[in-house]
Amino acid sequence: MPSSSTLSGKRALITGSTSGIGLAVARALAGHGAQVVLNGFGDANDIDGLCAELGAVHVDADLMTQQGCETLMADAGPVDILVNNAGMQHVSPVDEFPIDKWNAIIALNLTAAFHTTRLAVPGMKEKGWGRIINTASAHSKTASPYKSAYNASKHGIDGFTKTVALELAQTGVTANCISPGYVWTPLIEGQIPDTMAARGLSRDEVINDVLLAKQPTKKFVQPAEIGALAVFLCGEEAGNVTGANWSIDGGWTAE
Ligand code: NAD
């Protein structure tokens, strides 16, 4: 099914790729010939269908724990492209923020990327080629209230990515962030009820006055647009692009 073979021979692991942005990135990389390893939760039949569609394999691992990350990397085998994308959100005032939610968000959005990266890098260095892409967020560059853990994790992944890029600068391995604004995925849909409660707003007010209010284009980013950017970052032409944090946010962080 690939429409182009520019990534032929490359093995790409995308975490959190059974849904939303990760799935769009997996589709885009597979469409350019990469051999894809999926990860994430979901209905077993649906995941089997995705594997068939993309010619992919799925590794079932919970990245909330170090052991889950190590299982993922062992079962995925050596990868040329690592996309750290799995993430979660919780919306709550800081003085009421549930401690278990704080710990879970930092574990999944930040610490999991450390574990997968540290385990992927030796093989990439040995090959003299690799691409690490971390799905950060506009919230890696700016903040919104009631998202203390998420904002901290995303600012953290930006700093982590720059550090990895500098350490690997002469190895043929690049590391970059993609920072979307609001993308219509289950993660965004899931935070609408809590935002309604935290701000005392209706569903439409949350969508138009909170979410899209941030984006000058007044449009949600499309998952496929993020997939296309990931394909570019994986290409040979992007070999000198490293340590960057690419906004794809309808102009949000330009303001
Ligand atoms: P999503 O909820 O649609 O998908 C999340 C994926 O992560 C799913 O495949 C899910 O099964 C997987 N996942 C969740 N917990 C996991 C765990 N413990 N271990 C392994 N996998 C797990 O979310 P999305 O909107 O596609 O978000 C993907 C990434 O993009 C996240 O890092 C998110 O912070 C970031 N992001 C999203 C938006 C947006 O507007 N949707 C904006 C900026 C950044």
Boltz pocket constraint, residues with backbone or C-beta under 6 A from the ligand:
constraints:
  - pocket:
      binder: B
      contacts: [[A, 15], [A, 16], [A, 17], [A, 18], [A, 19], [A, 20], [A, 21], [A, 22], [A, 39], [A, 40], [A, 41], [A, 42], [A, 61], [A, 62], [A, 63], [A, 64], [A, 84], [A, 85], [A, 86], [A, 87], [A, 88], [A, 108], [A, 109], [A, 135], [A, 136], [A, 137], [A, 138], [A, 179], [A, 180], [A, 181], [A, 182], [A, 183], [A, 184], [A, 185], [A, 186], [A, 187], [A, 188]]
      max_distance: 6.0
